């Protein structure tokens, strides 16, 4: 009788251990996928920006500086080396695009142009998607870290080679500043 | 859910003890049969339900609607598609196909048994009434229904309701044919069991009579809790509970029955399609018990609390 109880306990422990391990594996893969999804959205933004700039270039002749700034930031972002560098350059591109979208609000002819409005919507949506991809990555990484660190699982998570995932962070202090948009014509 | 299962087990136990004797021997045949029969119907609807719902509500794929739309309309539809894409990214699920229901009342629903097999539909009225942010809140709510596997939950609940109804039916029929007497089992002569057995019997009879009503009430209670959960999960996706609160306020002020959506899918909609004004207190406490959605005021208050805004509007 005692042998049977012991056997049941061992079986239950084994089942629990397997279930925990599988859950950690599943979460780790979702974290990796989440990280790559951010890249997918960033690439989409790189491809979309030249279209927007060309569409508005005719009407926004006065804003040559802003337009040039956007194209330069995009070129820099394409040649980024390593994740920290990429984060900084993508941040600069986000700021440049944000300025362009805000300034475009100032041009009534642009606002009534269907193509331009469609492209503005696409660009705004792309910025949103990059943001949501980062949000999802942080959410799933937090879930993964929590699953590794709660009490019973914490004891053997390290043994099987699970390491806590890093959350997406803003590296440059100035990315946290509120963007300043200058709407005066120059 | 636990209350529901316990209710079913009590009914089943009583059934087996009275009709099959000795609690059915080793296997509770009565309960198992009822559960099995209830499940078959539920499983069938689980796999084919989403297409049936879309057909019955007259939903059209968004590509078809876009093809015959005016330019301004195309812009709005494109915006809506982008909103769905964004929420699918935030939720980490594959992008579900989008449908438009040609009904002027604002409402939305999600169908399908889980991420990858799901669809989202909104009415024309919803697209016209809400701006981009509010639409995002509504889509986040629907996406959360999919992510939280609410169809699966409600299918299980439907199976339980079916099983309870079946058991109650059999028990009632049994009573007409004099099945109330205990048929002899092997060790039926238990002296101390008399009074307790009688009380159990009386409680069980009452339960049988009220069973279908109670089952439906419990099912609706589950549906209401899942609605609150979908609101909270939606706010987690957008990180902006106030925009969903605003959307709910707009929908509430425009509510008429959404004729296109039939009763069976009420639990997947964002607003009660039967147009119940339970929040006004017109129907009183009883109608609230059978409502598939919590009163709008409570939902809006819960969302505002998430944004640390307590008290009145």
Contacts between the chains, C-beta under 8 A, distances in Angstrom:
chain1	res1	chain2	res2	distance
A	30	B	92	6.9
A	34	B	92	6.8
A	37	B	89	6.8
A	41	B	89	7.3
A	114	B	71	5.8
A	114	B	75	7.4
A	117	B	75	6.7
A	118	B	75	6.5
A	118	B	78	6.8
A	121	B	75	7.1
A	121	B	78	6.7
A	121	B	79	5.8
A	121	B	82	6.8
A	122	B	82	7.5
A	125	B	79	7.9
A	125	B	82	3.9
A	125	B	83	8.0
A	125	B	85	7.2
A	125	B	86	6.6
A	128	B	82	7.7
A	128	B	86	5.0
A	129	B	85	6.6
A	129	B	86	5.5
A	129	B	89	5.5
A	132	B	86	5.3
A	132	B	87	7.6
A	132	B	89	4.6
A	132	B	90	4.0
A	133	B	89	5.3
A	135	B	90	5.8
A	135	B	239	7.1
A	136	B	89	6.2
A	136	B	90	5.5
A	136	B	91	7.3
A	136	B	92	5.0
A	139	B	92	7.8
A	140	B	92	6.4
